[in-house]
Amino acid sequence: MSETSVIRFAGMIRPLLISIFCACVAPVSIAHAETHPGEAALVREVAADTGKSAAQLTQLLDGAQYKQTIIDTMTRPAESKPWSEYRPIFLNPARIDAGIDFYRENRALLDHVSAQYGIPPQILVAILGVETDYGRITGRYRVLDALVTLAFYYPPRADYFRGELKTLLELPPDKLAGPIDTLQGSYAGAQGWGQFMPSSIRDYAVDEDGDGRIDLNNSLPDILASIANYFAQHGWRSGAPVALRAFPDADPDAVDEYAGQLPSMPVEQFVAAGYTPQMPAAPGAPASLLTLDAGQGDPEYWLTFDNFYVITRYNKSPRYAMAVTQLADAIAQGMTAEDTASTPR
């Protein structure tokens, strides 16, 4: 073959070889091995719904770390403790006094938010007291790590946490306290002083201070108004009771116990069955009977009302709702005592 023919042949074969090489390596360069099982499908959904960069979403999720301690904690939450062990965590002199101090120091803001949303200020304070000890303990996990761990590695509630992770990725920056990969929160992925999950931020968080963004870590107006809005949107009834201690007769009739549903049985029926509330309740008010292990032999009986049910929309545990109720009462009593002592005579 002449030199000219060789050159001509090489010129013909080179493009073909390049095409074959590209065809072989293209799948390798495009494919991305998932760091977490199910990650790629979630990225596609978020990118399709929001227009966000799939590459950036993938990079964000690739940076999330699986945490075994989160899985361990999910199997033994504090709400599983009996009331006799759960109550002292939140109903102790230190937490009550701190709540009174917080109320006193932020009274003008609390009164303003309370009037705006119709939620008692002591309830707002008690939520902060139970959730984060008034902002002192907001969580030691990265929110992204928590939600990725629970969404991809915790089958019992994977669907719920996958939805929360998707919502987190879809939230606009002005609804978050900072970049997603910097947010700190609980083992369940809740964040801020009020421990809002991403869907609660999306649906109920408000920009109360008017600075153009929602900051549930650093803006007390945003924090308190968001909690108040949550309660208002879930049907809190201003001036209505939350729970009343009930004292049984010697041989009370059997009645249905609290089952996490809206109260439906008129309070008079509980009285007729042998459960007398410590204070009179409005005639016809629907109630439920809640029995708590007081740890001293005889259980405690409580009539719970619609507002108690609203608290369980924040956290479904009746022990949680009772802790909020009793802490709020103790804080309100402390404030009343202070006001009485400071009134000139």
HELIX and SHEET records of a PDB file:
HELIX    1   1 GLU A    3  ILE A   30  1                                  28    
HELIX    2   2 GLU A   39  THR A   50  1                                  12    
HELIX    3   3 ALA A   54  ASP A   62  1                                   9    
HELIX    4   4 GLN A   68  MET A   74  1                                   7    
HELIX    5   5 ALA A   78  SER A   80  5                                   3    
HELIX    6   6 TRP A   83  PHE A   90  1                                   8    
HELIX    7   7 PRO A   93  GLU A  105  1                                  13    
HELIX    8   8 ARG A  107  TYR A  117  1                                  11    
HELIX    9   9 PRO A  121  THR A  132  1                                  12    
HELIX   10  10 VAL A  143  TYR A  153  1                                  11    
HELIX   11  11 PRO A  155  ARG A  157  5                                   3    
HELIX   12  12 ALA A  158  GLU A  170  1                                  13    
HELIX   13  13 PRO A  173  LYS A  175  5                                   3    
HELIX   14  14 ILE A  180  THR A  182  5                                   3    
HELIX   15  15 PRO A  198  TYR A  204  1                                   7    
HELIX   16  16 LEU A  220  GLN A  233  1                                  14    
HELIX   17  17 VAL A  267  ALA A  273  1                                   7    
HELIX   18  18 ASP A  306  TYR A  314  1                                   9    
HELIX   19  19 PRO A  318  SER A  342  1                                  25    
SHEET    1   A 2 TYR A 141  ARG A 142  0                                        
SHEET    2   A 2 GLN A 184  GLY A 185 -1                                        
SHEET    1   B 5 MET A 265  PRO A 266  0                                        
SHEET    2   B 5 PRO A 286  LEU A 292 -1                                        
SHEET    3   B 5 GLU A 300  THR A 304 -1                                        
SHEET    4   B 5 ALA A 243  PRO A 248 -1                                        
SHEET    5   B 5 TYR A 275  PRO A 277 -1                                        
END                                                                             
